[in-house]
Amino acid sequence: MDSVLGGGVSVNEEYAVDTPATTNTEALATFQYAYFTQHFPKTSFDLDTRLLPSLSDLGRVRFEISTSVRRELFRDLTVALSFYDTYDSRPPTEGALGNDYGVVTTIGWTF
């Protein structure tokens, strides 16, 4: 088991479709958590979150989360499920959706 909590300031350059490039300054708060087992059935769980309230465009907030769980079914055969979501309260392109999310499933064999 492992967890990390952090914070700081982020400066980035954003290039959106049909809009001029902008430089953003954002506060950053992050939390990461990981859990795993070494013995059969090997299992892992990961969580990664980021909160980015804008300091240069007050009222704009971005949030990112990704999580995954992996489990060994048989010796060296695993199945995993992952989820991610990226939210922007004020996307730079007018009319753009505020969320981008997805689910990914995998089956893997280690040799």
C-alpha positions in Angstrom: 0.0 0.0 0.0 1.3 3.4 -0.9 -0.3 6.9 -1.0 1.0 10.3 -1.9 -0.6 13.8 -1.3 0.9 16.8 -3.0 0.3 20.4 -4.0 2.0 23.2 -5.9 1.6 25.5 -8.8 1.5 24.5 -12.5 2.2 26.7 -15.5 1.3 25.3 -18.9 0.8 26.4 -22.5 -2.6 25.4 -24.0 -3.1 24.9 -27.8 -6.8 24.5 -28.6 -8.4 24.1 -32.0 -9.4 27.5 -33.6 -8.2 29.6 -30.7 -4.9 31.3 -30.0 -2.4 29.6 -27.6 -2.8 30.7 -23.9 -0.5 30.4 -20.9 -2.3 29.1 -17.8 -1.2 29.3 -14.2 -3.0 26.9 -11.9 -2.9 25.7 -8.3 -2.3 21.9 -8.1 -3.6 19.4 -5.6 -2.9 15.7 -6.2 -3.6 12.4 -4.5 -2.3 9.0 -5.5 -3.0 5.7 -4.0 -1.7 2.2 -4.9 -2.4 -1.2 -3.4 -1.0 -4.5 -4.6 -0.4 -8.1 -3.5 2.6 -10.2 -4.5 1.1 -13.7 -4.1 -1.6 -15.5 -6.1 -4.0 -14.1 -7.0 -1.9 -11.1 -7.7 -4.0 -8.0 -7.4 -3.3 -4.3 -7.9 -5.4 -1.1 -7.5 -4.3 2.3 -8.6 -6.0 5.7 -8.1 -4.6 9.0 -9.4 -6.5 12.4 -9.0 -5.6 16.0 -9.8 -7.5 19.2 -9.0 -6.3 22.3 -10.9 -8.2 25.5 -10.1 -7.0 28.3 -12.4 -5.2 31.3 -11.0 -5.0 33.1 -14.3 -8.7 32.5 -15.4 -10.6 32.7 -12.1 -13.6 30.4 -12.0 -12.1 27.8 -14.3 -11.4 24.4 -12.7 -10.0 21.2 -14.2 -10.2 17.8 -12.5 -8.6 14.5 -13.6 -9.1 11.1 -12.2 -7.9 7.7 -13.4 -8.2 4.4 -11.7 -7.5 0.8 -12.5 -7.8 -2.7 -10.9 -6.0 -5.8 -12.1 -6.5 -9.3 -10.9 -4.7 -12.6 -11.7 -7.3 -15.3 -12.7 -4.9 -18.1 -13.3 -1.1 -18.3 -13.2 0.1 -15.3 -15.3 -3.3 -14.7 -16.8 -4.8 -11.3 -15.7 -7.9 -9.2 -16.3 -8.0 -5.5 -15.7 -10.5 -2.7 -15.7 -9.5 1.0 -16.0 -11.5 4.2 -15.9 -10.5 7.8 -16.6 -12.3 11.2 -16.6 -11.0 14.6 -17.4 -13.2 17.6 -16.6 -12.9 21.2 -17.6 -15.4 23.7 -16.3 -14.6 26.2 -19.1 -13.0 24.5 -22.1 -11.0 26.9 -24.3 -13.0 25.9 -27.5 -16.5 27.3 -27.5 -19.1 24.5 -27.5 -16.7 21.8 -26.5 -17.8 19.2 -24.0 -16.5 19.6 -20.4 -15.8 15.9 -19.9 -13.7 13.3 -21.6 -14.0 9.9 -20.1 -13.6 6.2 -20.9 -13.5 2.7 -19.7 -10.8 0.2 -20.8 -10.8 -3.6 -20.2 -7.8 -5.8 -20.9 -6.8 -9.4 -20.6 -3.1 -10.1 -20.3 -0.7 -13.0 -20.2 2.8 -12.6 -18.6 5.5 -14.9 -19.8 
